[in-house]
Amino acid sequence: MDVRDRFLERTFEKLGLPYPKPSAYALELARKYGYLPYMIERYMHIFGSREELIEFLEAVEKGLPRYIRCNTLAIKNCMDLAERLREVDIIVKPVPWLPHAFRVENNSSAAGRLGSTLEYLLGYYYIQGLGSMAVSIALDPKPGEAVADLAAAPGGKTTHIAQLMNNNGVILSVEKNPVRAMSLSTNIQRMRVKIAAVLVKDILELPIKEKFDKVLLDAPCTGEGLLPIKKERKTSKDLGDIARMHELQVKLLEKSLQFVKPGGVLVYSTCSIAPEENEFVIDKVLSSRSDVELEKITGIMVGSPGLTEFMGYRLRDGLANCLRLYPHRNGSEGFFMCRLRRRGK
């Protein structure tokens, strides 16, 4: 073990995270599929069997189809959208378990045109992954509520939340990057959203003046769930990136909970399957709080429960109420989401 490995192992120990030491089998699969070995070792523990590990790796190699979300703020009948797209040779089919979601059936010929159709420009649909859409369903925003989307660009979730609220209520969409905030504003306009205000600010520096019924923290992450879409992720992030992101996510979740009304709900999500960025973040934050409880996610009929044990580390049982999506099980990018309710009235 070299100096950097020893440093990382000590860092993980201080953060309360398991340090993955790749087995011979993990090293073999890492060479075959082109991953960093630490990733394969962790997947062996996530899935629990070599057979499912191979299923996951093969699903990543295969990639994913494209998906779109029909925007009922702009077109009331989603089957009308499907017919309009068929006329320009884009064939879409509803996703049974996710409202307003459509799979692009002729992906190879249609994918390059999805962002340039008249229907796209009119805001009839948003190009969005299934996991990203599922997060807004997990939040379950209602008309008339006050909602905060605390890492909002480029706007897929903000515009979906507004759709679920039928443009009735208020949404604060926070984005710290001014360039990304511009794309957020553009998508809000294109998707016919009338109730969202964009604030360019780092949420860690945001004063807490208002409390919200619902808060979404789709936290910045290493993007480990995007492997089927971004193959470069196999080698682009190391354990140092995982540790740094874990620390940031803990800070962001602690701050975000302060924006939730007593009795209100926060959904924490990432496009990562890394337990260090998900269950370990939730477990660490809740270990110092008695005013927050984990709720079961309803409205999404697929997915796997959150992890309550990983590499010999035992986590709180309530994390089983969280939801994980995988490419080989759900046809989705890898995604994690967890619903937290602030106690009180």
FENFENQUI-V591479 format. One record per backbone hydrogen bond with DSSP energy under -1.0 kcal/mol. NH is the residue of the N-H (numbers start at 1). CO is the residue of the C=O. If there is no record, write none. Layout:
NH/CO
NH/CO
//
This chain:
6/2
7/3
8/4
9/5
10/6
11/7
12/8
13/9
14/10
15/11
17/12
27/23
28/24
29/25
30/26
31/27
32/28
33/29
34/30
35/30
36/234
39/36
41/37
42/38
43/39
44/40
45/41
46/42
47/43
48/44
53/49
54/50
55/51
56/52
57/53
58/54
59/55
60/56
61/57
62/58
63/59
68/102
69/126
70/100
71/124
74/71
75/71
81/77
82/78
83/79
84/80
85/81
86/82
87/83
88/85
89/86
90/85
93/103
95/101
98/95
101/98
102/68
103/93
104/66
105/91
110/106
111/107
113/110
116/113
121/117
122/118
123/120
124/119
126/69
128/67
133/129
134/130
135/131
137/133
138/134
139/135
140/136
144/168
145/142
147/170
148/214
149/172
150/216
152/174
155/152
159/155
160/156
161/157
162/158
163/159
164/160
165/161
166/163
167/162
170/145
171/195
172/147
173/197
174/149
175/199
181/177
182/178
183/179
184/180
185/181
186/182
187/183
188/184
189/185
190/186
191/187
192/189
193/188
197/171
199/173
201/199
205/202
206/203
209/207
212/259
213/146
214/146
215/265
216/148
217/267
219/217
219/269
225/271
226/223
229/226
230/226
233/230
234/231
235/232
236/232
242/238
243/239
244/240
245/241
246/242
247/243
248/244
249/245
250/246
251/247
252/248
253/249
254/250
255/251
256/252
257/253
258/255
259/256
260/257
261/212
263/342
264/261
265/213
266/340
267/215
268/338
269/217
270/336
277/274
280/275
282/278
283/279
284/280
285/281
286/282
287/283
288/285
289/286
293/341
295/339
297/321
304/324
306/322
310/313
313/310
315/308
319/316
320/317
321/318
322/319
323/337
324/304
325/335
330/326
331/327
332/326
334/225
335/325
336/270
337/323
338/268
340/266
341/293
342/264
343/291
//
